[in-house]
Amino acid sequence: MHTLVPICILFATLLGCETQKVEYRHRPTWHTVLSGTAGLPQEETRADGTIVIYNSTTGANSVLLQEYLDTIVLEEIDELTGETTLRSILPEHVLTHTLTCLRDCNWELLFEQIISTPMKQYYRSEGHSEKEFVAFFADNRRELAMTLQRMHGGKGFGEVTTTENNGIITYTFIPRIARNYTFKTASFLRENDYLKLHSVR
């Protein structure tokens, strides 16, 4: 999960009879780069009305992070066992891996290596099953692929907005695009060093 380092600066601004709370937080460079979300908002308003203002560091750290990203093997196949290991650092990596599993109907690899631990726990909990997981992805295979493919290609063209809350990164189609798709959002959860698919809705 992401850890944002708060600079606990809170102050009240009188606006008539209202009190406004503003919180300043530091967003490290690694958070921006590894999230693949250079467009993260510099300011956001929480449900309770608190305004959160972020600042980020730039410079030599960005170069080091890019060098780190260049060393990551996203797909590795064991020569002896044939076992495949998938790694995702950016949301685009998760989208690519998921699309490949949808194409190949490889539900086991999708379940074991791509989806988040909370999603696995949901399907393994009482009243649910991995068969339910397979049924969802198999039955909605075409619609899911259409959504994820458009998100992958449309992110750089302003067709997808990015938000981040409690360590969960969410891609959402803008309204003009969303009306053409059954599934309109995809979220990603970082678990240790790697990103996982958390939901598609």
N, C-alpha and C positions, 0 to 999 in steps of 0.2 A: 504494500500500500504506500501511497505517497505520504510523506510527512512534511507538512508546511511548517516553517519555523515562525511562530507568531512574534511580532514585536508589540507586546501587549500595550498599545497606546490607545486608550479609549477617552473620548471626551464628549461632552454634551453641548449641543448647539440649540439655543432657544429659537424656535420658530413659532411664534404666537404662543399657544399653550402646549406645544408638542416638544418632546425631548428626542433628539436624534443621536443614535450611537454610531460612531465610526470606528472601525477596527483596521489597523494597518498590519499587513502580513508580508513577509518576505517570500518570494517564490524563487527558489534556486534555479540556476540554469539547467541542471540535470532534469528537473521536473518538466520544464518546457520541452527540452529536446527529446527525452525518453517518452514523453506522452505523445509525441508527434502532433502537438497542438500549439503550434506557434501563434495561433490566433486566439489563445486563451484570453478572456476578458481581463482588462486591467482594473475593472471595478465591477462589483456585483452587489445586489441587494437581496438579503436573505428574507425568508418568510416572516421573521419577526421585525423586519424593518431595518435591521442592522446593515449599514453600508460597509463592505469590505473592499479595501483598496490594496492592490498588489504592486510590488516592485520586483524587478528581476535583475540579476547580475549577468553581464556579458563579458566577452573577452577570451582569454586563453583557455578557460575552462571549456568553451564550446568546441574548440579544436580538439581537445583531449577526448571529449565525449564522442565526437564524430569518429575519431580514431578507434574508440571502443566499439562503436556500432559497426565499424568495418570489420571487426574481428569475429562478429557473431555469425555462426553457421545456422541459418534459419531452418534447414532441413538436412538431417543427417541419417544415413542408413548404415546400420552395423553390417559389416561385410560377412561376419560369421553367422549371425542370427537372422539377418534381414529385417530386424526391427527398426522402425522409423521413429525418429525423435524430432519433434517440431518445436521451434522457439519463435516467439513473437516479442519484439521490442516496441513496435509502433502499432497503432490500430490497423494500418494498411497491411501489416504482416498477418494479423488475425483474419482480416477479410480474405486475403489470398488463400490462407490455409483452409478456411471454412469453405470457400468456393470450390477448392479442389476436392474436399471431402463430399460436398454436395454432388459434384460431377461424377465422382467414383462411387457414390453411395457407401462411403466408408464410415459407417456410423460408430464403429468401435474406436477408431482413431479420433473422430470428432469428440466423442464422449470422454475418452481418457486423457487427451492431450490439449484440446482446444478450449473447452468450456470451463468456466470458473468452478472453484470448489463449492461455493454456495449453490450453484445450479446442480452440480452432481448430488449434493446432499438433498436437494429438493426432490429429485427423481428417485433417490434411494430411500426417501422417508416413507412412513406408513401412509398407505392410500395411493402411492405413486409407484412407478417402476421404470426401469430402463427401456422397457418395451414402449411405454408412453412417450419417452424421449424420441425413440426411433420413429414412432408413428407420427409425431409432430413434424420432424424434419423430412421424413419421407413424403407425407401427405402435402406438405407445403414447399416441397423442394424447388419447384419452378419459381414461385413467388419470392421465396427467400433469396434465391440466386439473383433474381432481377433486382431486388433491393440492395443486396451487398455489392453487386457489380456496379450499380449506379453510384453508390456511396464511394466506392473505390475510385471511380473515374471522375465523379463530380465534385469531390472535395476541393480540388484546386480551382474550380470554376464558380465557387460561391453558391453551390446548390445544397450544401450541407453546413449546418451550424454545429459548433462544438461547445459543450459545457462540461464542467468538472465539479463534482460535489462528493465529498467524503471518499475520495480515492476512486470514484467511478467516472470514467470519461464517456460521454454520450454524444453520438452523432445523430442529428435529426435533419430530415429533409426540410427545406424551406417550403412554405405552403404551396407555391406554384408547382413544385415537383411532387410533393407528398400526395396530392390528390390522385396521382396516377399509379400509386402503389398500395398493396395490401399492408405491407409492413413499412413503417415510416421511421423507426428509430433502432439503433443498435448501441449497446453499451459494452464497455470494456473495463475489466478490473485487473489491477496489477497485483500479482502474487509473487513476492520476492522480486527477482530480477525480470520476470516475464509477464506479458500481458495476456489475459484470457477473455474469451467471449462471455459476457455476463447475461445478456438478454437480447432478444430481437422482438420488437413489438410493432 
